[in-house]
């Protein structure tokens, strides 16, 4: 071997170069892991924000569809709809503030070529001076017409009065198909918008039929149809409104309509049309948006660095530096230990003392963390109680008042307005469903029955379990089971019972459950047993499964003990015991020493 090789691999000299190489490898690995972790978290956050925007777009489309259906109901409620009443109806919607993407709402009258002279004569006889002179356009004879006769707001749309929207073949096909099917329609073809000529607009229409005529068959619907109510809205304004809640302003959103078979996707919207396409330095996700039988594809892209905080950008370098420093220190320690037995023994003693101190601090920290967890659990239960009370006192009362009003409306319209009565009854039914949902939410947050004591709460929960699962459940308690039990302990026992019954319902395949609650020698005990398939050991310690761990932790925080015994196909028994009157120490002094 050469002198250089002997110097590098000498057993009497420390191999510092090897330590540097290992430290660099560790630093590179930690840097890579931190970079991927930051990128993964940012990607997940961006995907969630994109999902929220997708939900907002779908919700806005549904809201505009509801506006259209409400307008159709207004026409079919009975009575004559004049220009003045239609103007007041649309004005009451306050489109500018409530539905900013809507351009206008209109009514198109349907008639055949044979009915055209009479229809034009009716329009020319109107002398309220609200609309300009009537003129059918585009001119020409067609078998059927769909002429705009009511438009709101009229300002900026006066020249649309008398427009035959069925003159365009694609629009006519969608209109008359919707008339024959009695369904809402959209041709999917962009329409011009007066309020924003550069924007892509979309239209939706719903047919209106005479109330006195049957509409069972296609021919009956054609004879009964008097026209359709429609609205046009701006796709850019719709998307901009949905993007308002996106915290990152540099997100680029493009919306394409890919529903036309054999045609390239139509570009409906692009928030940054002059920017180049997204590359590998961008997060990109594409989500579908449903628009009445058509599928739009919303593509979201954002530069990765726009989602990184200052700490995120600094974290990989910090992890690499700390990994390098820690590796060098560990290697130096190894060399030091290997070089001298005396120094190794001395260092070992020092490390032992330091380890004991660290263990003592760790135990103290663990104890304080457990107290803090107990305090946090108490705060969570108090917050659930507060939220449940506010929902009951505020939302519950509002729903009750709303139900009374709806019931009065249903009663008063029972004989005079059958259709309005049916709508009122449907609304009343929906309010009742909402009230039941609110009650269920309140019970899920914190059942009021807990205020009556632990025994009453356990009995109520068991009754709910029987009703929900159909599993036979037996409850045994002694006369003083919940005597002296404070609210904190009662809540913990109730949550343990909730989790255990939920596990039995979902996983145990049991046919019989037995719950025992008793107080003896200052200890409150509860046992939940079933005759199900038992708990597999691997399943019990599966990563991401915290149900049983949560039970054990709740009881431990109360100074009690918990045992879970199970045999394959032999059922499971959960036993918990807590000293009555145990108080969790307050969390005011929970400051961990450095």
CORFEN-V266096 format. One record per backbone hydrogen bond with DSSP energy under -1.0 kcal/mol. CO is the residue of the C=O (numbers start at 1). NH is the residue of the N-H. E is the energy in kcal/mol with one decimal. If there is no record, write none. Layout:
BEGIN
co->CO nh->NH e->E
co->CO nh->NH e->E
END
This chain:
BEGIN
co->2 nh->6 e->-2.4
co->3 nh->7 e->-1.9
co->4 nh->8 e->-2.2
co->5 nh->9 e->-2.3
co->10 nh->13 e->-1.1
co->14 nh->16 e->-1.6
co->15 nh->19 e->-1.4
co->16 nh->20 e->-2.1
co->17 nh->21 e->-2.1
co->18 nh->22 e->-2.6
co->19 nh->23 e->-2.5
co->20 nh->24 e->-2.4
co->21 nh->25 e->-2.1
co->22 nh->26 e->-2.5
co->23 nh->27 e->-2.7
co->24 nh->28 e->-2.6
co->25 nh->29 e->-2.4
co->26 nh->30 e->-2.8
co->27 nh->31 e->-2.5
co->28 nh->32 e->-2.4
co->29 nh->33 e->-2.7
co->30 nh->34 e->-2.8
co->31 nh->35 e->-2.4
co->32 nh->36 e->-2.5
co->33 nh->37 e->-2.4
co->34 nh->38 e->-2.7
co->35 nh->39 e->-2.5
co->36 nh->40 e->-2.8
co->37 nh->41 e->-2.4
co->38 nh->42 e->-2.5
co->39 nh->43 e->-2.6
co->40 nh->44 e->-2.4
co->41 nh->45 e->-2.4
co->42 nh->46 e->-2.6
co->43 nh->47 e->-2.6
co->44 nh->48 e->-2.2
co->45 nh->49 e->-2.1
co->46 nh->50 e->-2.5
co->47 nh->51 e->-2.5
co->48 nh->52 e->-2.1
co->49 nh->53 e->-2.1
co->50 nh->54 e->-2.7
co->51 nh->55 e->-2.5
co->52 nh->56 e->-2.3
co->53 nh->57 e->-2.5
co->54 nh->58 e->-2.5
co->55 nh->59 e->-2.7
co->56 nh->60 e->-2.4
co->57 nh->61 e->-2.4
co->58 nh->62 e->-2.2
co->59 nh->63 e->-2.4
co->60 nh->64 e->-2.6
co->61 nh->65 e->-2.2
co->62 nh->66 e->-2.5
co->63 nh->67 e->-2.0
co->64 nh->68 e->-2.0
co->65 nh->69 e->-2.6
co->66 nh->70 e->-2.5
co->67 nh->71 e->-2.2
co->68 nh->72 e->-2.3
co->69 nh->73 e->-2.4
co->70 nh->74 e->-1.9
co->71 nh->75 e->-1.8
co->72 nh->76 e->-2.0
co->82 nh->86 e->-2.5
co->83 nh->87 e->-2.1
co->84 nh->88 e->-2.3
co->85 nh->89 e->-2.3
co->86 nh->90 e->-2.4
co->87 nh->91 e->-2.4
co->88 nh->92 e->-1.9
co->94 nh->98 e->-2.7
co->95 nh->99 e->-1.6
co->99 nh->102 e->-1.6
co->101 nh->234 e->-2.9
co->104 nh->232 e->-1.9
co->105 nh->152 e->-2.4
co->106 nh->230 e->-2.7
co->107 nh->149 e->-2.5
co->107 nh->150 e->-1.5
co->108 nh->228 e->-2.2
co->109 nh->147 e->-2.2
co->111 nh->145 e->-2.5
co->115 nh->119 e->-2.1
co->116 nh->120 e->-2.8
co->117 nh->121 e->-2.2
co->118 nh->122 e->-1.9
co->119 nh->123 e->-1.7
co->120 nh->124 e->-2.2
co->121 nh->125 e->-1.3
co->123 nh->126 e->-1.1
co->137 nh->164 e->-2.7
co->143 nh->113 e->-1.7
co->145 nh->111 e->-1.5
co->146 nh->165 e->-2.2
co->147 nh->109 e->-3.0
co->148 nh->162 e->-2.8
co->150 nh->107 e->-2.5
co->152 nh->105 e->-3.3
co->154 nh->157 e->-2.7
co->157 nh->160 e->-1.7
co->158 nh->161 e->-1.2
co->160 nh->163 e->-2.5
co->162 nh->137 e->-2.1
co->163 nh->148 e->-2.3
co->163 nh->165 e->-1.0
co->164 nh->167 e->-1.5
co->168 nh->172 e->-3.0
co->169 nh->173 e->-2.4
co->170 nh->174 e->-1.6
co->171 nh->175 e->-2.8
co->172 nh->176 e->-2.6
co->173 nh->177 e->-1.7
co->174 nh->178 e->-2.1
co->175 nh->179 e->-2.2
co->176 nh->180 e->-2.1
co->177 nh->181 e->-1.7
co->178 nh->182 e->-2.1
co->178 nh->183 e->-1.5
co->185 nh->205 e->-2.5
co->191 nh->201 e->-1.1
co->196 nh->199 e->-2.0
co->200 nh->235 e->-2.7
co->201 nh->191 e->-1.9
co->202 nh->233 e->-2.6
co->204 nh->231 e->-2.0
co->205 nh->185 e->-2.9
co->206 nh->229 e->-2.3
co->208 nh->226 e->-2.4
co->208 nh->227 e->-1.2
co->210 nh->213 e->-1.2
co->217 nh->221 e->-2.2
co->218 nh->222 e->-2.4
co->219 nh->223 e->-2.0
co->220 nh->224 e->-2.2
co->221 nh->225 e->-1.6
co->224 nh->210 e->-2.3
co->226 nh->110 e->-1.5
co->227 nh->208 e->-3.1
co->228 nh->108 e->-3.0
co->229 nh->206 e->-2.3
co->230 nh->106 e->-3.0
co->231 nh->204 e->-2.1
co->232 nh->103 e->-3.8
co->232 nh->104 e->-1.1
co->233 nh->202 e->-2.3
co->234 nh->238 e->-2.0
co->235 nh->239 e->-2.5
co->236 nh->240 e->-3.0
co->237 nh->241 e->-2.2
co->238 nh->242 e->-1.5
co->239 nh->243 e->-2.2
co->243 nh->246 e->-1.8
co->252 nh->301 e->-2.2
co->253 nh->271 e->-2.6
co->254 nh->299 e->-3.0
co->255 nh->268 e->-3.2
co->255 nh->269 e->-1.5
co->256 nh->297 e->-3.1
co->257 nh->266 e->-2.2
co->260 nh->263 e->-1.3
co->266 nh->257 e->-2.7
co->269 nh->255 e->-2.7
co->272 nh->275 e->-1.5
co->279 nh->282 e->-1.7
co->281 nh->304 e->-2.7
co->283 nh->302 e->-1.7
co->285 nh->300 e->-3.3
co->287 nh->298 e->-3.1
co->289 nh->296 e->-3.3
co->294 nh->291 e->-3.0
co->295 nh->258 e->-1.6
co->296 nh->289 e->-3.0
co->297 nh->256 e->-2.1
co->298 nh->287 e->-2.7
co->299 nh->254 e->-2.1
co->300 nh->285 e->-2.4
co->301 nh->252 e->-3.6
co->302 nh->283 e->-2.8
co->303 nh->306 e->-1.2
co->304 nh->307 e->-1.5
co->309 nh->313 e->-2.2
co->310 nh->314 e->-1.4
co->311 nh->315 e->-2.0
co->314 nh->318 e->-2.4
co->315 nh->319 e->-3.3
co->316 nh->320 e->-2.7
co->317 nh->321 e->-2.6
co->318 nh->322 e->-2.9
co->319 nh->323 e->-2.7
co->320 nh->324 e->-2.6
co->321 nh->325 e->-3.0
co->322 nh->326 e->-3.1
co->323 nh->327 e->-2.4
co->324 nh->328 e->-2.6
co->325 nh->329 e->-2.4
co->326 nh->330 e->-2.7
co->327 nh->331 e->-2.7
co->328 nh->332 e->-2.7
co->329 nh->333 e->-2.5
co->330 nh->334 e->-2.4
co->331 nh->335 e->-2.7
co->332 nh->336 e->-2.6
co->333 nh->337 e->-2.8
co->334 nh->338 e->-2.4
co->335 nh->339 e->-1.8
co->336 nh->340 e->-1.1
co->340 nh->344 e->-1.9
co->341 nh->345 e->-2.7
co->342 nh->346 e->-2.6
co->343 nh->347 e->-2.9
co->344 nh->348 e->-2.6
co->345 nh->349 e->-2.3
co->346 nh->350 e->-2.4
co->347 nh->351 e->-3.0
co->348 nh->352 e->-2.4
co->349 nh->353 e->-2.5
co->350 nh->354 e->-2.7
co->351 nh->355 e->-3.1
co->352 nh->356 e->-2.6
co->353 nh->357 e->-2.6
co->354 nh->358 e->-2.8
co->355 nh->359 e->-2.9
co->356 nh->360 e->-2.7
co->357 nh->361 e->-2.8
co->358 nh->362 e->-2.9
co->359 nh->363 e->-2.8
co->360 nh->364 e->-2.5
co->361 nh->365 e->-3.2
co->362 nh->366 e->-3.2
co->363 nh->367 e->-2.6
co->364 nh->368 e->-2.6
co->365 nh->369 e->-2.7
co->366 nh->370 e->-2.2
co->367 nh->371 e->-2.0
co->368 nh->372 e->-2.8
co->369 nh->373 e->-2.7
co->370 nh->374 e->-2.3
co->371 nh->375 e->-2.5
co->372 nh->376 e->-2.9
co->373 nh->377 e->-2.5
co->374 nh->378 e->-2.2
co->375 nh->379 e->-2.7
co->376 nh->380 e->-2.5
co->377 nh->381 e->-2.2
co->378 nh->382 e->-2.5
co->379 nh->383 e->-2.7
co->380 nh->384 e->-2.5
co->381 nh->385 e->-2.5
co->382 nh->386 e->-2.6
co->383 nh->387 e->-3.0
co->384 nh->388 e->-2.8
co->385 nh->389 e->-2.4
co->386 nh->390 e->-2.7
co->387 nh->391 e->-2.8
co->388 nh->392 e->-2.3
co->389 nh->393 e->-3.1
co->390 nh->394 e->-2.8
co->391 nh->396 e->-2.6
co->394 nh->398 e->-2.3
co->395 nh->399 e->-2.6
co->396 nh->400 e->-2.1
co->397 nh->401 e->-2.6
co->398 nh->402 e->-2.6
co->399 nh->403 e->-2.5
co->400 nh->404 e->-2.2
co->401 nh->405 e->-2.2
co->402 nh->406 e->-2.5
co->403 nh->407 e->-2.6
co->404 nh->408 e->-2.4
co->405 nh->409 e->-2.4
co->406 nh->410 e->-2.5
co->407 nh->411 e->-2.2
co->408 nh->412 e->-2.5
co->409 nh->413 e->-1.6
co->413 nh->417 e->-1.3
co->417 nh->421 e->-2.6
co->418 nh->422 e->-2.4
co->419 nh->423 e->-2.3
co->420 nh->424 e->-2.6
co->421 nh->425 e->-2.8
co->422 nh->426 e->-2.3
co->423 nh->427 e->-2.5
co->424 nh->428 e->-2.6
co->425 nh->429 e->-2.5
co->426 nh->430 e->-2.3
co->427 nh->431 e->-2.5
co->428 nh->432 e->-2.3
co->429 nh->433 e->-2.2
co->430 nh->434 e->-2.3
co->431 nh->435 e->-2.7
co->432 nh->436 e->-2.4
co->433 nh->437 e->-2.4
co->434 nh->438 e->-2.7
co->435 nh->439 e->-2.5
co->436 nh->440 e->-2.4
co->437 nh->441 e->-2.5
co->438 nh->442 e->-2.5
co->439 nh->443 e->-2.5
co->440 nh->444 e->-2.5
co->441 nh->445 e->-2.4
co->442 nh->446 e->-2.8
co->447 nh->450 e->-1.7
co->448 nh->451 e->-1.8
co->449 nh->452 e->-1.5
co->450 nh->453 e->-1.5
co->453 nh->457 e->-2.0
co->454 nh->458 e->-2.8
co->455 nh->459 e->-2.5
co->456 nh->460 e->-2.4
co->457 nh->461 e->-2.5
co->458 nh->462 e->-2.3
co->459 nh->463 e->-2.0
co->460 nh->464 e->-2.4
co->461 nh->465 e->-2.2
co->462 nh->466 e->-2.6
co->463 nh->467 e->-2.3
co->464 nh->468 e->-2.4
co->465 nh->469 e->-2.8
co->466 nh->470 e->-2.2
co->472 nh->513 e->-2.0
co->474 nh->515 e->-3.2
co->476 nh->517 e->-2.5
co->478 nh->481 e->-1.4
co->480 nh->483 e->-1.2
co->482 nh->485 e->-1.3
co->486 nh->490 e->-2.4
co->487 nh->491 e->-2.6
co->488 nh->492 e->-2.0
co->489 nh->493 e->-2.5
co->490 nh->494 e->-2.4
co->491 nh->495 e->-2.5
co->492 nh->496 e->-2.3
co->493 nh->497 e->-2.4
co->494 nh->498 e->-2.5
co->495 nh->499 e->-2.6
co->496 nh->500 e->-2.5
co->497 nh->501 e->-2.8
co->498 nh->502 e->-2.1
co->499 nh->503 e->-2.3
co->500 nh->504 e->-2.4
co->501 nh->505 e->-2.5
co->502 nh->506 e->-2.2
co->503 nh->507 e->-2.8
co->504 nh->508 e->-1.1
co->508 nh->533 e->-2.3
co->511 nh->472 e->-1.0
co->512 nh->531 e->-1.3
co->513 nh->474 e->-3.0
co->514 nh->529 e->-2.6
co->515 nh->476 e->-2.9
co->516 nh->527 e->-2.2
co->517 nh->478 e->-1.3
co->518 nh->525 e->-3.2
co->520 nh->523 e->-1.5
co->522 nh->580 e->-2.7
co->523 nh->520 e->-2.7
co->524 nh->578 e->-2.2
co->525 nh->518 e->-2.3
co->526 nh->576 e->-2.5
co->527 nh->516 e->-2.5
co->528 nh->574 e->-2.9
co->529 nh->514 e->-2.9
co->532 nh->571 e->-1.2
co->533 nh->569 e->-3.1
co->536 nh->540 e->-2.3
co->537 nh->541 e->-1.3
co->539 nh->542 e->-1.3
co->542 nh->545 e->-1.8
co->546 nh->550 e->-2.7
co->547 nh->551 e->-1.7
co->548 nh->552 e->-2.4
co->549 nh->553 e->-2.4
co->550 nh->554 e->-2.4
co->551 nh->555 e->-2.0
co->552 nh->556 e->-2.2
co->553 nh->557 e->-2.3
co->555 nh->560 e->-2.4
co->556 nh->559 e->-1.9
co->561 nh->577 e->-2.1
co->563 nh->575 e->-2.9
co->565 nh->573 e->-2.9
co->567 nh->570 e->-2.7
co->571 nh->567 e->-1.6
co->572 nh->530 e->-1.9
co->573 nh->565 e->-2.6
co->574 nh->528 e->-2.7
co->575 nh->563 e->-2.7
co->576 nh->526 e->-2.3
co->577 nh->561 e->-2.2
co->578 nh->524 e->-3.2
co->579 nh->582 e->-1.5
co->587 nh->590 e->-1.2
co->589 nh->591 e->-2.1
END
